[in-house]
Amino acid sequence: MTETAPSPDSDFFIDITKEVCPMTFVKTKLALEKLRPGDVLEVRLKGKEPLNNVPRSAVDHGNKVVSLEREDGDQPDDGIHRLMILKE
């Protein structure tokens, strides 16, 4: 069973699994803009491009990637992942 609820370690949660680049980072950037420094954004994402581009772009915009992990250990490399971003 796939867990779609946010983890207790995040302050805000978005699910961009149905989005494609460049909208994946656009939605992530808009969410980050709503947060205060020190808040954690949890992003549910999948696909090779979003898995490469969203964390890199978050760092390029001055934030910190806390973690990027498969949602389920059985997921393929480009399957659903959880990305935790610290707004700095």
C-alpha positions in Angstrom: 0.0 0.0 0.0 1.4 3.4 -1.0 1.4 6.1 1.7 0.4 9.5 0.3 0.1 11.5 3.6 2.9 13.8 4.6 5.4 12.6 7.1 5.4 14.2 10.6 8.9 15.7 9.8 7.5 18.1 7.2 5.8 21.5 7.5 4.2 21.4 4.1 3.5 18.7 1.5 3.0 18.6 -2.2 2.4 15.7 -4.6 3.8 16.3 -8.1 3.8 12.7 -9.3 1.3 13.6 -12.0 3.3 16.6 -13.2 6.0 16.7 -15.9 9.0 19.0 -16.2 9.2 22.0 -16.0 6.0 22.1 -13.9 7.5 19.8 -11.3 10.0 22.5 -10.2 7.6 25.3 -10.8 5.1 23.8 -8.3 8.0 23.0 -5.9 9.3 26.6 -6.1 5.9 28.1 -5.5 5.5 25.9 -2.4 8.9 26.9 -1.1 8.1 30.6 -1.6 5.2 30.1 0.9 7.5 28.7 3.6 9.6 30.5 6.2 13.3 29.8 6.6 13.7 26.6 8.6 10.5 25.0 7.4 10.7 21.7 5.6 8.8 21.0 2.4 8.1 17.3 1.5 7.7 16.6 -2.2 6.3 13.4 -3.5 7.7 12.9 -7.0 8.6 10.3 -9.7 10.4 10.0 -13.0 14.0 10.4 -14.0 13.8 14.1 -14.9 12.0 15.3 -11.7 14.3 13.1 -9.6 17.3 14.8 -11.1 16.0 18.3 -11.6 13.9 19.2 -8.6 16.5 18.5 -5.9 19.2 20.2 -8.0 17.0 23.3 -8.7 16.0 23.5 -5.0 19.7 23.7 -4.1 20.4 26.2 -6.9 17.7 28.4 -5.3 19.5 28.4 -2.0 17.7 25.6 -0.2 19.0 22.3 1.3 18.0 18.8 0.3 17.6 16.9 3.6 16.8 13.5 2.0 15.6 11.8 -1.1 14.3 8.3 -0.6 12.1 5.8 -2.3 8.6 5.8 -0.9 8.5 2.0 -1.1 11.6 -0.2 -1.2 10.1 -2.1 -4.1 9.9 1.0 -6.3 12.2 1.2 -9.4 15.0 3.8 -9.5 12.6 6.3 -11.2 9.5 5.3 -9.1 7.8 7.4 -6.4 10.2 9.1 -4.0 9.9 11.5 -1.1 12.1 14.6 -1.2 12.6 16.7 1.9 13.8 20.2 1.3 14.8 22.6 4.1 13.9 26.2 3.2 16.9 28.4 4.0 
